[in-house]
Structure formats: C-alpha cells, structure tokens
Amino acid sequence: MKTTDFSSLTDNELAEKLASLKSELFNLRFTNATGSLTNNSAISACKRNIARVKTIMRQRELGLAKAPEAAAKKSTKKTAKVDAEVKG
C-alpha cells in the first residue's frame, strides 16, 4: 500500500492495521524459517508498510498531520455556518 492509502485511515483503523501487519510479518518469518516461503520480498514489503503506519501515527501525535476525522469535523462546521447564513 502507498502512504496516501494509510493516511486516509483513522487512528483506530491505523492501530488495527498495525496489529494485522505485525501478525502478517510474524507469519511470514515463520514460513521463511520452515523453508516454504516462495516470495522473499514479502517480508521487506511488510516491514516497509509497518514503518509507514508508524510514521503516520507519529506525525499525528506531533501534530504534523491531521486525522481524516478531524478534517471532516472542521469542514462540517464551516458548511453549517454557511448554511445558517444563507437561510438567515
């Protein structure tokens, strides 16, 4: 997945995605240890996706990026004001 795909997720969805990616990485490592992994690049791709999710979560902690739900709330307030001015 690309970074833009992850940035459109909410904080809760990111936490769930991180847990599933960690589980997937564990399974890939286990499969590799048994010698039945056919796509070795899947491990590094999974690691990169985990790093992407963690980066987005950290950016939101620091306030460098906003969660999509916060952006939606702000736009709703603005449209409510505009609607009230038009009606009033």
Buried (B, 14 or more C-beta within 10 A) or exposed (E): EEEEEBBEBBBEBBEEBBEEBEEBBEEBEEBBEEEEBEEEEBBEBBEEBBEBBBBBBEEBEEEEBEBEEEEEEEEEEEEEEEEEEEEE
